[in-house]
Amino acid sequence: MEEINEEQKNIRELQGELREKIEAIDLECEQLREETMMVRQQSVNTQIRLALMFQILKARQNHDFAQASHLTSTL
């Protein structure tokens, strides 16, 4: 009987440790999700700025300086 109680106690301790590890993993996953979203948003912003820069270059090539100026101010 005493052995069973000791085993149950050990099992409860292990379950507690596992619960803590799972919570730590969940927290890390959430942090990684947030970081991924930030990187994704930064990438989108960079793509938008690159597209604007390309449009500015095209406008300058076409001597459309008013459009180039407008796009530059947008940038």
N, C-alpha and C positions, 0 to 999 in steps of 0.2 A: 504494500500500500504506500509505504514511504517512497519507494522508487518511482511509483506512478506520479505522486505529488511532485517529486523532484523533476521528473521529465516534463510534466505540465508547466512547471515554473520555468524551465529552460525554454520550452516552446514559446511561452508568453514573452520571455525576454527577447528571443530571436524575432518574434513577430513585431515587437516594438522597434527593434533595430531595423528590420526591413521597412517598416512604416516610415521611419525617419529617412532612410535612404531613398525611398520612393518620393517622399515629399521634397527632398533635396533635388532629385532628378526632375520632378515636375517644375520646381522653381527655375532650374537651369533651362529647361525647355521653354518656359515662358519668356525668360530673358533672351534666349536665342531667337524666338519668334519676333520679339520687339526689335532686336538688332537687325534681323532680316528685313523687317518692314522699313526701318530707317534706311538701310542700304538700298532697298528697292526704290524708295522715294527719292533718294539722292541720285540714283541712276536715271530716274524719270526726269528730274530737274536738269541733269547734265544733258540728256538727250534734247530737251526743249531748248536749252541754251545753244547747243551745237547747231540745231536746226535754224535758230535765229541768226547765228553767225554766218551760216551758209547763205541764208537769204540776204543778209547784208552784203556779202561778197558779190552775190549775183546782181543785186541792185546797183552796186558800184560799177560792176562790169558793164552794165547796161546804161550807165551814166544817169541813173535815176536816184539822184542824191537826196531828194526829198524823202523817198521811200527808205533809203539807207539811213537817213537821219532819224526817221520815225522808228525804224526797227532798232537802231542803236539806243534810242531812249527807252524802248521797251525792254531791252536787254538789261 
